[in-house]
Amino acid sequence: MSALEVGELIAESDVHLTREALARYARASGDLNPIHLRDDVATRMGLPGVIAHGMLTMGLAIQPVLDWLGGDPRRILDYQVRFTRMVPVDEVDGAHVHVRAVVGSVGDPAGTRIDLTVTVGESAVLGKAQVRVAP
């Protein structure tokens, strides 16, 4: 990683989320909150409809970095995000999540910082999403 430069794009991905994917994630994670599964409950709670799980969104965001690291999770030293917007998942169209991973800093003893931009449409859904990776 010594050849990395600040601003360098190291990974990018696009993921299409569907309601079925949310149901599978709910079963696997044990998070069966109906706001992730049922429009009627989500709208009753003041949401635009079914929304993706926050932890699912975080997982989708870090996956391209993990792939770039050759699949070795031990190289991830720290991962932090701020949730800025929900990810509505339309019953028919689903949701398209775009992730860009760019080198934010190099040479820090705390690890190389990778900055993530995670968007749905034109809206960022995670803020200050940063990963520290072992040099």
KOLMARGU-24028 format. One record per residue: x, y negated, z of N, C-alpha, C, O in turn; chain; residue in three letters; residue number from 1. Coordinates in nm, 3 decimals, padded with zeros to 5 digits. Each point is the difference from the previous one (the first is absolute). Layout:
- X,Y,Z,X,Y,Z,X,Y,Z,X,Y,Z,A,ALA,NUM
...
This chain:
- 00.081,00.120,00.000,-00.081,-00.120,00.000,00.085,-00.126,00.000,-00.055,-00.110,00.000,A,MET,1
- 00.187,00.123,00.000,00.084,-00.119,00.006,-00.013,-00.086,-00.125,00.031,-00.119,00.005,A,SER,2
- -00.075,00.174,-00.114,-00.012,-00.076,-00.124,-00.133,-00.074,-00.011,-00.026,-00.065,-00.100,A,ALA,3
- -00.058,00.074,00.203,-00.129,-00.067,-00.005,00.016,-00.151,00.008,00.093,-00.052,00.061,A,LEU,4
- -00.186,-00.018,-00.125,-00.001,-00.145,00.003,-00.135,-00.049,00.050,-00.103,00.058,-00.031,A,GLU,5
- 00.105,-00.165,00.110,-00.123,-00.061,00.048,-00.086,-00.038,-00.121,00.048,-00.059,-00.097,A,VAL,6
- -00.174,00.094,00.104,-00.094,-00.028,-00.109,-00.015,00.113,-00.099,-00.087,-00.004,-00.087,A,GLY,7
- 00.170,00.106,00.099,-00.004,00.113,-00.093,-00.123,00.087,00.025,-00.028,00.037,00.114,A,GLU,8
- -00.044,-00.005,-00.220,-00.114,00.091,00.008,00.053,00.141,00.008,00.071,00.046,-00.090,A,LEU,9
- -00.104,00.025,00.198,00.051,00.136,00.014,-00.107,00.106,-00.025,00.032,00.115,-00.030,A,ILE,10
- -00.159,-00.155,00.042,-00.108,00.097,-00.022,-00.130,-00.075,-00.023,-00.019,-00.112,00.045,A,ALA,11
- -00.069,00.180,-00.117,-00.132,-00.057,-00.028,-00.095,00.117,-00.021,00.037,00.102,-00.058,A,GLU,12
- -00.160,-00.118,00.104,-00.097,00.107,-00.023,-00.141,-00.055,-00.009,-00.030,-00.110,00.048,A,SER,13
- -00.054,00.188,-00.110,-00.142,-00.028,-00.011,-00.075,00.123,00.047,00.031,00.112,-00.042,A,ASP,14
- -00.128,-00.133,00.129,-00.079,00.111,00.051,-00.147,-00.035,-00.017,-00.045,-00.110,00.034,A,VAL,15
- -00.030,00.205,-00.087,-00.143,-00.018,-00.013,-00.068,00.076,00.114,00.006,00.123,00.006,A,HIS,16
- -00.069,-00.197,00.084,-00.073,00.061,00.111,-00.144,00.026,-00.039,-00.063,-00.084,-00.065,A,LEU,17
- 00.012,00.197,00.104,-00.140,00.034,-00.023,-00.067,00.029,00.135,00.067,00.016,00.102,A,THR,18
- -00.197,-00.010,-00.104,-00.072,00.037,00.122,00.037,00.142,00.043,00.008,00.029,00.120,A,ARG,19
- 00.015,00.059,-00.215,00.041,00.137,00.034,00.135,-00.001,00.071,00.020,00.075,00.096,A,GLU,20
- 00.072,-00.159,-00.142,00.130,-00.010,00.067,-00.018,-00.048,00.144,00.069,00.048,00.090,A,ALA,21
- -00.160,-00.142,-00.067,-00.027,-00.047,00.136,-00.055,00.113,00.086,00.038,00.014,00.116,A,LEU,22
- -00.127,00.065,-00.172,-00.058,00.111,00.075,00.107,00.104,00.036,00.002,00.051,00.112,A,ALA,23
- 00.087,-00.022,-00.206,00.110,00.094,00.028,00.092,-00.055,00.108,00.041,00.072,00.090,A,ARG,24
- -00.009,-00.201,-00.100,00.086,-00.062,00.100,-00.068,00.001,00.138,00.065,00.026,00.101,A,TYR,25
- -00.194,-00.055,-00.099,-00.074,00.000,00.128,00.007,00.137,00.066,00.025,00.009,00.120,A,ALA,26
- -00.046,00.096,-00.197,00.008,00.135,00.055,00.141,00.033,00.049,00.017,00.056,00.108,A,ARG,27
- 00.083,-00.090,-00.188,00.138,00.033,00.036,00.047,-00.079,00.122,00.074,00.053,00.084,A,ALA,28
- -00.114,-00.178,-00.074,00.048,-00.086,00.109,-00.086,00.009,00.125,00.043,-00.037,00.109,A,SER,29
- -00.165,00.086,-00.126,-00.093,00.003,00.113,-00.069,-00.133,00.021,-00.077,-00.014,00.096,A,GLY,30
- 00.101,-00.084,-00.184,-00.065,-00.130,00.011,-00.128,00.003,-00.084,00.000,-00.033,-00.118,A,ASP,31
- -00.106,00.074,00.184,-00.129,00.016,-00.069,-00.092,-00.120,00.018,-00.121,00.012,-00.013,A,LEU,32
- 00.179,-00.127,00.045,-00.080,-00.122,00.015,-00.084,-00.019,-00.127,00.056,-00.005,-00.110,A,ASN,33
- -00.188,-00.007,00.124,-00.085,-00.007,-00.119,00.019,-00.124,-00.086,-00.051,-00.004,-00.113,A,PRO,34
- 00.122,-00.099,00.160,00.025,-00.116,-00.087,00.091,00.039,-00.116,00.009,-00.073,-00.099,A,ILE,35
- 00.057,00.187,00.111,00.087,00.048,-00.108,-00.072,00.100,-00.091,00.058,00.049,-00.097,A,HIS,36
- -00.183,-00.018,00.130,-00.070,00.106,-00.071,-00.140,-00.037,-00.049,-00.047,00.055,-00.099,A,LEU,37
- -00.018,-00.148,00.168,-00.141,-00.029,-00.030,-00.025,-00.149,-00.015,00.029,-00.079,00.090,A,ARG,38
- -00.083,00.041,-00.207,-00.030,-00.140,-00.027,-00.100,-00.058,00.100,00.017,-00.113,00.045,A,ASP,39
- -00.120,00.190,-00.010,-00.103,-00.054,00.088,00.058,-00.040,00.136,-00.035,-00.105,00.054,A,ASP,40
- 00.123,00.185,-00.001,00.062,-00.032,00.129,00.097,-00.117,-00.017,00.002,-00.091,00.082,A,VAL,41
- 00.078,00.094,-00.187,00.098,-00.107,-00.023,-00.069,-00.135,-00.015,00.043,-00.099,00.060,A,ALA,42
- -00.149,00.093,-00.139,-00.069,-00.129,-00.019,-00.071,-00.044,00.128,-00.008,-00.119,00.028,A,THR,43
- -00.042,00.214,00.049,-00.063,-00.034,00.128,00.104,-00.062,00.096,-00.035,-00.078,00.088,A,ARG,44
- 00.160,00.115,-00.106,00.109,-00.055,00.082,00.055,-00.131,-00.057,00.097,-00.055,00.053,A,MET,45
- -00.159,00.006,-00.161,00.043,-00.127,-00.059,00.110,00.013,-00.103,00.057,-00.101,-00.042,A,GLY,46
- -00.028,00.221,00.000,00.103,00.023,-00.102,-00.063,-00.001,-00.139,-00.122,00.014,-00.013,A,LEU,47
- 00.204,-00.031,-00.092,-00.055,-00.002,-00.136,-00.045,00.137,-00.048,-00.065,00.010,-00.104,A,PRO,48
- 00.096,00.092,00.176,-00.028,00.140,-00.036,00.111,00.084,00.060,00.074,-00.045,00.087,A,GLY,49
- -00.064,00.168,-00.133,00.103,00.091,00.050,00.138,-00.060,-00.023,00.030,-00.055,-00.106,A,VAL,50
- 00.055,00.065,00.209,00.137,-00.050,-00.010,00.099,00.113,00.028,-00.031,00.096,00.071,A,ILE,51
- 00.149,-00.109,-00.129,00.106,00.099,00.022,00.053,-00.010,00.143,-00.005,-00.107,00.061,A,ALA,52
- 00.053,00.217,-00.009,00.064,00.004,00.131,00.128,-00.084,-00.005,00.073,00.003,-00.099,A,HIS,53
- -00.048,-00.078,00.205,00.122,-00.079,00.006,00.126,00.086,-00.008,00.095,-00.036,-00.069,A,GLY,54
- -00.095,00.148,00.140,00.119,00.086,-00.001,00.021,00.064,-00.138,00.114,00.028,-00.039,A,MET,55
- -00.222,-00.004,-00.033,00.013,00.050,-00.137,00.067,-00.106,-00.086,00.090,00.031,-00.079,A,LEU,56
- -00.133,-00.154,00.093,00.060,-00.110,-00.076,00.149,-00.012,00.033,00.082,-00.017,-00.090,A,THR,57
- -00.048,00.026,00.219,00.142,-00.006,00.039,00.079,00.115,-00.062,00.112,-00.019,-00.046,A,MET,58
- -00.171,00.138,00.045,00.067,00.116,-00.058,00.023,-00.016,-00.148,00.107,00.034,-00.051,A,GLY,59
- -00.207,-00.087,-00.020,00.015,-00.022,-00.144,00.110,-00.102,-00.027,00.073,00.010,-00.097,A,LEU,60
- -00.064,-00.110,00.187,00.098,-00.108,-00.020,00.143,00.047,00.016,00.089,-00.045,-00.073,A,ALA,61
- -00.064,00.134,00.167,00.138,00.042,00.024,00.044,00.116,-00.090,00.120,00.026,-00.013,A,ILE,62
- -00.213,00.042,-00.049,00.035,00.117,-00.081,00.102,-00.030,-00.110,00.092,00.080,-00.018,A,GLN,63
- -00.103,-00.190,-00.057,00.102,-00.024,-00.103,00.141,-00.019,00.058,00.099,00.037,-00.062,A,PRO,64
- -00.092,-00.094,00.183,00.131,-00.015,00.065,00.053,00.137,00.040,00.118,00.030,-00.020,A,VAL,65
- -00.204,00.051,00.075,00.040,00.136,00.038,00.047,00.078,-00.124,00.100,00.072,00.007,A,LEU,66
- -00.171,-00.086,-00.117,00.043,00.066,-00.125,00.138,-00.051,-00.043,00.086,00.079,-00.041,A,ASP,67
- -00.065,-00.210,00.050,00.128,-00.061,-00.037,00.113,00.053,00.089,00.114,00.012,-00.046,A,TRP,68
- -00.145,00.019,00.171,00.098,00.054,00.093,00.021,00.151,-00.018,00.067,00.063,00.081,A,LEU,69
- -00.124,-00.008,-00.185,00.016,00.142,-00.026,-00.086,00.087,00.090,00.026,00.119,00.018,A,GLY,70
- -00.131,-00.180,00.041,-00.093,00.076,00.083,00.046,00.022,00.143,-00.062,00.077,00.073,A,GLY,71
- 00.170,-00.143,-00.032,00.056,00.021,00.134,-00.056,-00.102,00.099,00.048,-00.114,00.003,A,ASP,72
- -00.148,00.150,00.078,-00.060,-00.096,00.094,00.095,-00.044,00.111,-00.025,-00.101,00.065,A,PRO,73
- 00.133,00.176,-00.042,00.095,-00.039,00.104,00.073,-00.129,-00.033,00.057,-00.063,00.088,A,ARG,74
- -00.059,00.024,-00.214,00.068,-00.124,-00.041,-00.086,-00.123,00.026,00.049,-00.112,-00.011,A,ARG,75
- -00.176,00.132,00.046,-00.086,-00.113,00.035,00.020,-00.029,00.149,-00.031,00.083,00.085,A,ILE,76
- 00.082,-00.202,-00.057,00.031,-00.039,00.137,-00.115,-00.074,00.067,-00.020,00.012,00.120,A,LEU,77
- -00.055,-00.088,-00.198,-00.109,-00.080,00.054,-00.096,-00.032,-00.114,00.040,-00.016,-00.115,A,ASP,78
- -00.167,00.006,00.149,-00.102,-00.033,-00.099,-00.109,-00.078,00.070,-00.061,00.047,00.096,A,TYR,79
- 00.036,-00.168,-00.144,-00.100,-00.086,00.061,-00.082,-00.068,-00.108,00.051,-00.037,-00.106,A,GLN,80
- -00.178,00.021,00.136,-00.089,-00.073,-00.090,-00.097,-00.083,00.083,-00.019,00.024,00.119,A,VAL,81
- -00.041,-00.119,-00.184,-00.110,-00.075,00.056,-00.118,00.020,-00.097,00.013,-00.026,-00.119,A,ARG,82
- -00.125,00.072,00.171,-00.118,00.019,-00.084,-00.063,-00.135,-00.025,-00.040,-00.069,00.093,A,PHE,83
- 00.030,00.030,-00.221,-00.054,-00.131,-00.034,-00.138,00.007,-00.065,-00.079,-00.093,00.014,A,THR,84
- 00.051,00.201,-00.084,-00.130,00.019,-00.065,-00.035,00.147,00.000,00.087,00.087,00.002,A,ARG,85
- -00.217,-00.061,-00.005,-00.047,00.137,-00.012,00.012,00.047,-00.144,00.011,-00.081,-00.093,A,MET,86
- -00.012,00.211,00.075,00.004,00.060,-00.134,-00.137,00.063,-00.025,-00.024,00.115,00.038,A,VAL,87
- -00.068,-00.190,-00.103,-00.130,00.059,-00.033,00.017,00.105,-00.109,00.073,-00.020,-00.097,A,PRO,88
- -00.142,00.132,00.115,00.009,00.108,-00.097,-00.139,00.021,-00.058,-00.088,00.058,00.064,A,VAL,89
- 00.069,-00.107,-00.185,-00.129,00.006,-00.068,-00.039,00.145,-00.028,00.085,00.084,-00.031,A,ASP,90
- -00.212,-00.056,00.042,-00.050,00.137,-00.021,00.031,00.051,-00.141,00.029,00.118,-00.018,A,GLU,91
- -00.036,-00.206,-00.081,00.023,00.041,-00.139,00.143,-00.028,-00.043,00.067,00.089,-00.054,A,VAL,92
- -00.020,-00.210,00.076,00.131,-00.042,-00.051,00.116,00.027,00.094,00.116,-00.008,-00.042,A,ASP,93
- -00.142,00.040,00.167,00.108,00.022,00.095,00.074,-00.129,00.029,-00.059,-00.107,00.003,A,GLY,94
- 00.189,00.118,00.019,00.086,-00.116,00.024,00.137,00.031,-00.058,00.049,00.112,00.008,A,ALA,95
- 00.011,-00.215,-00.065,00.133,00.014,-00.059,00.099,-00.073,00.091,-00.009,-00.122,00.017,A,HIS,96
- 00.102,00.196,00.043,00.099,-00.056,00.091,00.134,-00.005,-00.072,00.049,00.101,-00.052,A,VAL,97
- 00.010,-00.220,00.048,00.130,-00.020,-00.065,00.105,-00.033,00.106,-00.022,-00.087,00.084,A,HIS,98
- 00.136,00.156,-00.090,00.108,-00.020,00.097,00.128,-00.035,-00.075,00.039,00.067,-00.096,A,VAL,99
- 00.026,-00.174,00.142,00.133,-00.039,-00.050,00.094,-00.004,00.119,-00.031,-00.061,00.102,A,ARG,100
- 00.146,00.125,-00.116,00.101,00.003,00.105,00.126,-00.070,-00.052,00.059,00.041,-00.099,A,ALA,101
- -00.021,-00.149,00.169,00.111,-00.085,-00.043,00.099,-00.014,00.115,-00.039,-00.009,00.117,A,VAL,102
- 00.167,00.009,-00.149,00.103,-00.017,00.102,-00.012,-00.140,00.060,00.005,-00.100,-00.071,A,VAL,103
- -00.022,00.095,00.204,-00.014,-00.127,00.070,00.130,-00.048,00.062,00.026,-00.120,00.004,A,GLY,104
- 00.056,00.213,00.044,00.131,-00.036,00.056,00.089,00.123,-00.002,-00.047,00.113,00.009,A,SER,105
- 00.177,-00.138,-00.021,00.100,00.107,00.002,00.111,-00.039,00.097,00.017,-00.117,00.032,A,VAL,106
- 00.058,00.216,00.013,00.114,-00.026,00.085,-00.032,-00.021,00.147,00.090,-00.027,00.079,A,GLY,107
- -00.215,00.038,-00.041,-00.039,-00.017,00.140,00.027,00.130,00.075,-00.037,00.107,-00.048,A,ASP,108
- 00.101,-00.114,00.166,00.024,00.123,00.077,-00.130,00.073,00.036,00.001,00.121,00.025,A,PRO,109
- -00.113,-00.194,-00.022,-00.130,00.061,00.032,-00.057,00.075,-00.120,-00.106,00.061,00.011,A,ALA,110
- 00.174,-00.064,-00.124,-00.045,00.071,-00.119,-00.039,-00.094,-00.112,-00.022,-00.120,00.021,A,GLY,111
- 00.014,00.175,-00.139,-00.044,-00.076,-00.116,-00.150,-00.023,00.011,-00.076,00.093,00.028,A,THR,112
- 00.034,-00.217,-00.050,-00.143,-00.031,00.008,-00.062,00.006,-00.139,00.049,-00.062,-00.095,A,ARG,113
- -00.157,00.137,00.086,-00.079,00.010,-00.123,-00.133,-00.070,00.027,-00.069,00.034,00.096,A,ILE,114
- 00.035,-00.130,-00.180,-00.126,-00.072,00.013,-00.103,00.061,-00.094,00.027,00.022,-00.118,A,ASP,115
- -00.144,00.006,00.171,-00.107,00.060,-00.079,-00.108,-00.103,-00.030,-00.041,-00.078,00.087,A,LEU,116
- -00.005,00.078,-00.210,-00.117,-00.078,-00.039,-00.106,00.102,-00.038,00.019,00.080,-00.091,A,THR,117
- -00.131,-00.084,00.162,-00.107,00.098,-00.021,-00.126,-00.077,-00.035,-00.050,-00.079,00.080,A,VAL,118
- 00.000,00.103,-00.201,-00.116,-00.076,-00.048,-00.111,00.092,-00.050,00.024,00.112,-00.045,A,THR,119
- -00.144,-00.165,00.057,-00.117,00.059,-00.063,-00.060,-00.113,-00.082,-00.044,-00.101,00.055,A,VAL,120
- 00.044,00.118,-00.186,-00.037,-00.111,-00.086,00.104,-00.110,00.016,00.120,00.026,-00.009,A,GLY,121
- -00.166,-00.146,00.033,00.090,-00.114,00.018,00.031,-00.026,00.147,00.074,-00.094,00.031,A,GLU,122
- -00.129,00.173,00.059,00.011,-00.027,00.144,00.103,00.089,00.068,00.001,00.121,-00.018,A,SER,123
- 00.086,-00.183,00.097,00.093,00.075,00.084,-00.080,00.059,00.116,-00.078,-00.071,00.064,A,ALA,124
- 00.098,00.198,-00.036,-00.074,00.065,00.108,00.088,00.027,00.122,-00.051,00.028,00.108,A,VAL,125
- 00.182,-00.037,-00.125,00.092,00.009,00.112,00.090,-00.122,-00.004,00.045,-00.042,-00.107,A,LEU,126
- -00.019,-00.016,00.223,00.090,-00.113,00.009,00.123,00.039,00.078,-00.004,00.088,00.085,A,GLY,127
- 00.113,-00.154,-00.114,00.128,00.026,00.068,00.026,00.150,00.012,00.041,00.050,00.105,A,LYS,128
- -00.064,00.020,-00.214,00.025,00.144,-00.004,00.148,00.021,-00.029,00.049,-00.032,-00.108,A,ALA,129
- 00.022,00.085,00.208,00.143,00.016,-00.012,00.045,00.136,00.050,-00.051,00.052,00.099,A,GLN,130
- 00.148,00.003,-00.169,00.059,00.128,00.036,00.149,-00.022,00.019,00.065,-00.064,-00.083,A,VAL,131
- -00.011,00.116,00.191,00.146,00.000,00.020,00.049,00.141,-00.029,-00.052,00.098,00.054,A,ARG,132
- 00.151,-00.088,-00.141,00.053,00.130,-00.036,00.148,00.007,00.036,00.072,-00.100,-00.003,A,VAL,133
- -00.028,00.220,00.036,00.140,00.021,00.038,00.090,-00.032,-00.118,-00.028,00.036,-00.114,A,ALA,134
- 00.138,-00.107,00.145,00.094,-00.035,-00.108,00.076,00.122,-00.051,00.084,-00.012,-00.090,A,PRO,135
